[in-house]
């Protein structure tokens, strides 16, 4: 009997209507010409957190998805750690990039996405206000981070790079992982 209920629940899940906005977004992504990657370039995911555009090294990217319910963890919360989120059947700590970076709130409309990343400290789900897609840059194009960022107590941005016509702070994957891990401690 339980197997029949599971099968029926699975059919309801997979046979449901897709949100027209998501369908349009997926269609545009699949139809878009795939950029050719020049030799010596590095790929990054361009995302927005608050008013800040950031470049996350694609090497640590696992997946990006629409928002899902975030489940609070009793006695363990902070502005950065929001709770646990289910991504692909795995519960991941969901972290607020905006809170971690102390990003200025944005006037732009939010199209929240959750980005799962694998870092040396483990897997995390990062809540972003918008994901613009992947882009490539040449390491020689990275400019130094502004003094206000470079002198911060926990510099997470190691430079600035121009992606998709906008400057983006290039996140340091090692420093990001350490900061996320520290944010899990009560």
N, C-alpha and C positions, 0 to 999 in steps of 0.2 A: 504494500500500500504506500509506504514512504517513497519508494522508487517512482511510482506513478505521480505522486505529488511533486517530486523533484523534476521529473520530465515535463510536467505541465508548467511548473514555474520557469523552467529554462525556455520553453517555447514562448511563454508570455514575455520573457526578457528579450529574446532575440527576434521576435516577430513584432515588436512595438514600432511605432512610427518614429522616424528620425526627425529631430528638430530641424526645420527648414533652414535656419541660419547655419547650423553645423553642416548640413548637407551641402549648402552653397560654399562654405569655407573649404570642406574636404574636396569638392569638385574643383575649385580653383587651385588648390595645392597640387592635386594629381595632374591637372591639365597644364600647369605652368611648366615652361621649358626648364629642364634641369641644367643648372650652371656647370660649366666645365671648370675643373679645379686646376689652376696653374701650378706648375712645379714650385715647391718651396712655400706654398701658402698654407695657412692654418684655418680650420673651420671653427666657427663659434655660433652659438645660439644667441640671437639678439632678442632681449626681453626688457620690459619696462617694469620698474618697481617704484611706485609713487611717481615723482617727476623725473626720475633717473633712468636713462637707458644704459643697459649693461650688456656685456658680451661674456657669455659663459663658455669656456672651452668645450667644444663638441665631444672631446674625448671622454668627458665624465657624464655626458647626457645618456640617459636610458630611455625615457619616453616623456611625452607631454600629453596632457589630457584636460578635459573640461573640469570644472569644479565638481567636487564630490562632498558628501557629508564629512565633517571633521568631528571626531569623537574625543571629547575631553577626557583627560586622565586625572582622576582625583588627586589632589595634593601635589600635582606637578604641572604647573603652568607658568608662563612668563609672556611678556610681549612678543618674544621670538618663537617659543614653542607653543603652537596652537592646539596640539592634540595629535591623534593618530588618524591616518587616512588610508583607505584601501586602494592600492594601485596594483592591478593585475593579480589580485588575490593575496597580496602581501600587505601587511600593516606597516606603514612607514611613519616616522615622525614628520609631521607637517610643520614647516618653519616659515615664518614671515620674513621675506627678504627686506621689505620696507622697514620693519622694526630692527632687524639686524644692522642695516646700513644707516639707520636713522634718516631715512629718505624723506624729503619734503613731499607732502601730499600733492597730488596733481589735479589740475582742472580738467584733464582729458578724461573721456569716458573709460571706464574699466571694462575689459573683456577678460575676466580672470581665467587663468590657466594654472595647472599644477604641473610642475616639471620634476620628474624623478631623476636624481643624480646618484652616481656611485663615486664616492670619494674614499680616500684611505681610511677614514674614520667610520665608514659604513654608508648605507643608502639613506637618502633623505628625500622628502617631497618638499619642493620650494613653491610657495604661493607667489605668483607674479600677476601684476595687473594686466599685462598684455605680452604676447609672444609674437614677434614679427617674422620668425623663421631663421634659417641658418644663412650665414654669409661667410665669405673667406677674406682674409687679409694677409699681407706679407709681414713677417715679424719686424722688418725694417720700418714699417709704417707706424709702429707703436710709439706714441709720444709719452713723455713722462707724465705721471699723475700730477694734478695741481698740488701746490704746497699744502693746502688745507687737508687734502686727502692723504698725501704722503706722510705728513707729520701726525696723523691721528694715532691714538694708542693701539688700535688694531687695524692696520691698513689692509683692507681686503681687495683694493683695486691697485693693480700694479702698473697701470698705464691707461692711456686713452687711444682708441683706434676709431677710424671713420668707417662705419658700416651702414650700408643702405642710405647713404647721404646724411647720416647723423652721427655726432660723436657719442661714443659709448665707453663706459668704464670697463676695462678688461679685468675681470675677476681673477684673482689668484686662487686656483683650486685648492692648494695646500692650506692657505690661510682661511679660506672659506670653510673647509672641512673642520679645522680646529675650532673656529668660532661657533659653528653649528653644534659641534660636540660639547663645547663648554656651556652652550645655552640649554642643554638637556639636564645639567646638574641643578639640583634644588638649591 
